[in-house]
Amino acid sequence: MKKLLLLAVFSVVLCGGTVEAKESRGDFDKRPSIEEMKKHEEMFANKLGLSEEQRAKAKELREAGRKKMEPLMKQKKELHEKMENLRKENMEEFEKILTDEQKTKLKEIKKEHKGKHFGKRYHKGKKGKHDKKD
C-alpha cells in the first residue's frame, strides 16, 4: 500500500511538472539577445551577399513577422498561465486527500527532487531570462 501511495505521489508530482519542463524547452526560452540576433542577421546577410535594398526589405519582413506573432505569443503566455494554475489546483486537491504524515513526506519528496527534473524556474517561480517583467 505504501509503495502504491508513493508511486501515486511521484506520478502527480512528476506529471505536474512535465508540462512546465516541456514548456521550458520551447524555442522562445532559448532566444538569443537582441545584440546576438543583430549580429546573426548581419552575418547571414553578408554570407548571402544581400544588397542594401534586400537588407532593408528583409528588415521590414522581420518586423512584420514579429508583429504578426505578438498575438500568438500573448496567447501562448496566457495558456501557459492557465496550465500552471490548473496544475497548482490539481496539486492542492491532491494534497487535501493526504494525511499530515503523507503531506510531510510529499514535502520531503519535492525537496529531494527540487531542481533535478524541472529546473529552477519551475520550483522557485522565477521568470526566465527572456520573460518580460510584469
N, C-alpha and C positions, 0 to 999 in steps of 0.2 A: 504493500500500500504506500509506504514512504517513497519507494522508487518511482511509483506511478505519479505520485504527487510532485516529486522533484522534477520528473520529466515534463509534467504539465506546466510547472512554473517556468522551467527553462524554455519551453515552447512559446509561452506567452511573452516572456522577456525578449527572446530572440526574434520572434515574429514582429513584435512591436518595433524593434529597431531595424528590421530588414528593410522596410520602406525607406527609412532615413539613410541607411547605408547605401542602398541603390541610388537614391536621390543624390547623395553627395558625390557620387561618381560621375554625375552628369557633366557634359562638356562645359556648361556655364560656370561650374565651380572651379574649373581649371583654366579659365580665361587668362590670357596674358595681360599685363598692364597696358595702359594706353601708349606709353612710350615704346613698349615691345611691339605692339601692333603696328605703330607707325614705322618702326624700323623694319619689320617684316614686310609691310606693304611696299616700302621703298626698295628693299632687296628684290622682291617679287617683280616690281615694275622694271627695275634695272635688268634682271635676268631675261625678261620678256622683250626688253628694248622698247618700252612704251614711249610714245611721243608725249609732249606736254598736253596736247589735246586729249589723248587717250587717258592720261593720268587724271585730268580734270573730270572727264566723263566717268572714270572708274570711281572717283571720289563721290560724285553725285549719286552713282548707283549704290555705293556702300551706305551713304546717308539715307537714301530712300529705303533701302532694305532694313536698316535699323529702325526707321520709323514704322515700317510695316510689322516688325517683330515686337515692338513695345507692348501692344495689347496682349500678345501671346505670352510675353514674359510676365506681365501682370497676372494673367490667368494662371500661369504656372505657379507663381508665388502664392496666389490665393488658394489654389488647390493643395499646395504643399502645407499651408497653414491649416486647412480643413483636415487634411490627413493626420497631421500632428495632433490636432485637437481630438480627433476620433481615437487615435492611439492612446492618448492620455486618459480619455473617458473609459476606454476598454480596460486599461490597467487599473483605474480606480474601481471599476465594477468588479474586476477580478480580486482585488485586494479586500473587498467587502466580504468575500466568502472565506477568507483566511482567518485562522485563529491568530492570536497575538504572537504565539511562538512561530507560526508559519510566516507572519509578516516580518519578524526579526530575521528569519532565515532568508527570506526574499531580499531584504536589505543587504545581507552578507553576500548573497549571490551577485547582486547588482554591483556591489563594491568590488568583488573579485574580478568581475568582467569589465569593469569601468575602463573604457578606452581601448580594450583589446579587440573588440569586433566592430564597434560603431564609430570610433573616433571621438576626439574631444568635443566636437561641435554637438554631437547628439547628447552626451552626458552633461555637459556644462551649460548647454543652452546658448552658447556663444554663436554669433553670426560668423559666416565665412569671411575671408578677407575681401571678397568681391561683393558681398551683400551690402546694400545701401542701409545706412543707419536711419531709423525712423524718428 
